């Protein structure tokens, strides 16, 4: 009875549901279908040819390499940062947390610009780099650096709340029983945070593979050399090669869908991990 | 160890904090400080000249204006979607819930070309809109549409947990005191949602002012008319005007930091309110 009283009449409910679904259809379902329909509109043979050519393949390769470097580095950082922030109480902790989240509120274009200022010809390292024949800007190193910057806090910010909620009791028990610091981390902490860690890695990877603005500033757009998949799509689109652009885009759209699916699966475990930890803390 | 507030039995504090600060400085702090270093070398006069030029002001106006409007649209529809997801049951709800995060997961360039194709003159929706005289692509309206797409998850995901945590007993009490549904909504439910609505708006706005990939394809990029601030930075860079690009970037960055301060303050206020209850 109470449940009934607490809800709206059926017609109100369904009107609201209808409006919400119409809005989501317009802004999410329509763009998603657009990508696949345009990519496939000249048949499956053209679709595969758009993906299986040297330029596209080199863009895919650079995208994969970038993610393969950026994600593990940010993962290691995420573990270190959350260990320090969640397990210890120290001065300047909340300031440090704010600094870690900083890259999320920086425009992608500015994220690229700062590396141009640092390593570009006019920057403090410009002359030295040129004399030693090291190319960072308009080359893969800058693409990787810019990607690390935009995905910087993505593992740390998922791990900090989980580790915080877990508390220190289990680790202290392990240490008392004679485990080494490393053993404690590997056998006690890591199993407790594994879903949060995976969750962060999934989000970090999606952004690393899809980043456009920051990478666009530092890449120089050299076909077959410094193009990532998103940059490759831009070039094709600006050449009015819509079918090929959307075929390549469909790969990234599929990555997005897989990410959402994996995220939903892991989210369930991650929330459970958080909740279990919180319950433990409240009873302890 | 001097930073520690109390001695801990757990090992690895120095190593973990040391590495955190080292990596943070290397990747974030030193590169970001380059912006301010570069600005300091150009002098105040040159700096003000760049940021107050008509083209820059038009770009700021467009970026902030379109982000503001998109934020408002997202507050209305994001609230509606969060409400429906938190309170009603319908078939396919789990899929819809997962798809709300799609704008965050989809690379911005893909979103950009898809939205442009939909809203351009010959596009799926564009052909109807252009027929009645609404020019959706290459206009401020198109930019706003792209920003609505980008900002939506921020509003939904801020309001949804608050709606789920709402205390049903308050509503029951209101019912027993003779309130009707509309009164309960406006007097009991809505007031608790104002802080998360503002936070959601601020998060979406902050993301939208810097947004690049999803906007440039649909924007048209006409200086003074449809040129957003991040694109102007890009244009200056391509002309090797690093100082000009930096000046525009510094102003945007300061606005972003101010937004971050507002968001943190709002979250602090609402967490305090929950704590008091």
Contacts between the chains, C-beta under 8 A, distances in Angstrom:
chain1	res1	chain2	res2	distance
A	2	B	168	7.6
A	2	B	172	5.6
A	2	B	175	8.0
A	5	B	172	7.3
A	5	B	175	4.9
A	6	B	168	6.1
A	6	B	171	5.1
A	6	B	172	6.8
A	6	B	175	7.2
A	7	B	87	7.2
A	7	B	88	7.8
A	8	B	181	5.8
A	9	B	181	7.8
A	13	B	88	5.5
A	16	B	80	6.4
A	16	B	83	6.7
A	16	B	84	5.5
A	16	B	88	7.3
A	17	B	84	5.2
A	17	B	88	5.8
A	17	B	90	5.3
A	19	B	80	6.1
A	20	B	77	7.5
A	20	B	80	5.1
A	20	B	81	4.6
A	20	B	83	7.8
A	20	B	84	4.3
A	20	B	85	7.8
A	21	B	96	7.0
A	23	B	77	4.8
A	23	B	80	7.2
A	23	B	81	6.8
A	24	B	81	6.6
A	24	B	96	6.4
A	24	B	99	6.6
A	24	B	100	7.3
A	27	B	103	7.9
A	27	B	148	6.5
A	27	B	149	5.2
A	27	B	152	6.5
A	28	B	99	5.5
A	28	B	100	7.8
A	28	B	102	5.0
A	28	B	103	7.2
A	28	B	149	7.8
A	29	B	99	7.6
A	30	B	118	6.0
A	30	B	124	7.0
A	30	B	125	7.6
A	31	B	106	7.8
A	31	B	111	6.3
A	31	B	114	3.9
A	31	B	115	5.8
A	31	B	118	6.5
A	31	B	149	7.2
A	32	B	102	7.1
A	32	B	106	7.9
A	32	B	114	7.6
A	34	B	114	4.5
A	34	B	117	5.7
A	34	B	118	5.6
A	34	B	124	7.0
A	35	B	110	6.3
A	35	B	114	5.2
A	38	B	117	6.4
A	77	B	19	7.3
A	77	B	20	6.9
A	77	B	23	4.9
A	77	B	24	8.0
A	80	B	15	7.6
A	80	B	16	4.6
A	80	B	19	4.5
A	80	B	20	5.2
A	80	B	23	7.6
A	81	B	16	7.3
A	81	B	20	4.4
A	81	B	24	7.9
A	83	B	12	6.3
A	83	B	16	4.3
A	84	B	13	6.3
A	84	B	16	3.9
A	84	B	17	4.2
A	84	B	20	5.5
A	85	B	20	7.9
A	87	B	8	7.3
A	87	B	10	5.4
A	87	B	13	7.8
A	88	B	4	6.3
A	88	B	8	5.6
A	88	B	10	7.2
A	88	B	13	5.1
A	88	B	17	7.7
A	89	B	4	7.0
A	89	B	5	4.4
A	89	B	6	6.2
A	89	B	8	7.8
A	90	B	3	4.2
A	90	B	4	5.1
A	90	B	5	6.0
A	90	B	13	7.6
A	90	B	17	7.2
A	91	B	3	5.2
A	91	B	5	6.7
A	92	B	3	6.8
A	96	B	20	7.2
A	96	B	21	7.7
A	96	B	24	7.8
A	98	B	260	7.6
A	98	B	264	7.3
A	99	B	24	6.1
A	99	B	28	7.0
A	99	B	29	7.1
A	100	B	20	7.8
A	100	B	24	6.5
A	101	B	260	7.9
A	102	B	28	6.0
A	102	B	32	7.4
A	102	B	260	7.9
A	103	B	28	5.9
A	105	B	206	5.7
A	105	B	210	7.8
A	105	B	256	4.6
A	105	B	257	7.1
A	105	B	259	6.9
A	105	B	260	5.0
A	106	B	32	7.5
A	106	B	210	6.9
A	106	B	253	6.5
A	106	B	256	6.5
A	107	B	209	7.2
A	107	B	210	2.7
A	107	B	211	7.5
A	107	B	212	6.8
A	107	B	230	5.3
A	107	B	233	8.0
A	107	B	249	7.6
A	107	B	252	5.9
A	107	B	253	7.7
A	107	B	256	7.2
A	108	B	108	7.8
A	108	B	210	6.6
A	108	B	211	7.8
A	108	B	212	5.2
A	108	B	213	7.1
A	108	B	230	7.4
A	109	B	210	7.2
A	109	B	212	5.2
A	109	B	230	4.1
A	109	B	231	7.8
A	109	B	233	5.0
A	109	B	234	5.8
A	109	B	249	7.5
A	110	B	35	7.4
A	110	B	210	7.0
A	110	B	230	7.7
A	110	B	233	7.0
A	110	B	249	4.7
A	110	B	252	6.6
A	110	B	253	6.1
A	113	B	35	7.5
A	113	B	233	6.3
A	113	B	237	6.7
A	113	B	245	6.1
A	113	B	246	7.0
A	113	B	249	5.6
A	114	B	31	4.0
A	114	B	32	5.7
A	114	B	34	5.3
A	114	B	35	6.1
A	115	B	31	6.0
A	116	B	237	6.6
A	116	B	242	7.2
A	117	B	31	7.7
A	117	B	34	4.1
A	117	B	35	6.9
A	117	B	37	7.9
A	117	B	38	5.4
A	117	B	242	6.6
A	117	B	246	6.7
A	118	B	30	7.4
A	118	B	31	5.4
A	118	B	34	5.0
A	120	B	242	7.2
A	122	B	242	5.9
A	123	B	34	7.2
A	145	B	27	7.4
A	148	B	27	5.7
A	149	B	27	5.8
A	149	B	28	6.7
A	149	B	31	7.1
A	152	B	27	6.0
A	152	B	28	6.2
A	168	B	8	7.5
A	168	B	9	7.8
A	168	B	10	6.0
A	171	B	10	5.6
A	172	B	9	5.5
A	172	B	10	7.0
A	175	B	9	6.1
A	175	B	10	7.2
A	175	B	11	7.6
A	181	B	10	7.9
A	181	B	11	3.7
A	181	B	12	5.6
A	184	B	10	7.9
A	184	B	11	7.8
A	185	B	12	7.5
A	206	B	105	5.3
A	209	B	107	7.3
A	210	B	105	7.9
A	210	B	106	7.2
A	210	B	107	2.8
A	210	B	108	7.1
A	210	B	109	7.7
A	210	B	110	7.5
A	211	B	107	7.4
A	212	B	107	6.1
A	212	B	108	5.0
A	212	B	109	4.3
A	212	B	212	6.9
A	212	B	213	3.7
A	213	B	108	7.0
A	213	B	212	3.6
A	213	B	213	5.3
A	213	B	230	6.8
A	216	B	212	7.6
A	216	B	213	7.8
A	216	B	234	7.5
A	217	B	234	6.6
A	217	B	237	6.5
A	229	B	107	7.9
A	230	B	107	5.2
A	230	B	108	7.7
A	230	B	109	4.2
A	230	B	110	7.4
A	230	B	213	7.2
A	231	B	109	7.7
A	233	B	109	5.3
A	233	B	110	6.7
A	233	B	113	6.7
A	234	B	109	5.7
A	237	B	113	4.9
A	237	B	217	6.9
A	242	B	117	7.2
A	245	B	113	6.0
A	246	B	113	7.0
A	246	B	114	7.8
A	246	B	117	7.9
A	249	B	109	7.5
A	249	B	110	4.4
A	249	B	113	6.2
A	249	B	114	7.2
A	252	B	106	7.3
A	252	B	107	4.7
A	252	B	109	7.9
A	252	B	110	5.0
A	253	B	106	6.4
A	253	B	110	5.8
A	255	B	107	7.9
A	256	B	102	6.5
A	256	B	105	4.0
A	256	B	106	4.3
A	256	B	107	7.1
A	256	B	110	7.7
A	257	B	105	7.8
A	259	B	105	4.7
A	260	B	98	5.0
A	260	B	99	7.0
A	260	B	101	5.9
A	260	B	102	6.4
A	260	B	105	5.3
A	261	B	98	7.2
A	263	B	98	7.5
A	263	B	101	7.0
A	263	B	105	7.6
A	264	B	94	7.5
A	264	B	98	4.7
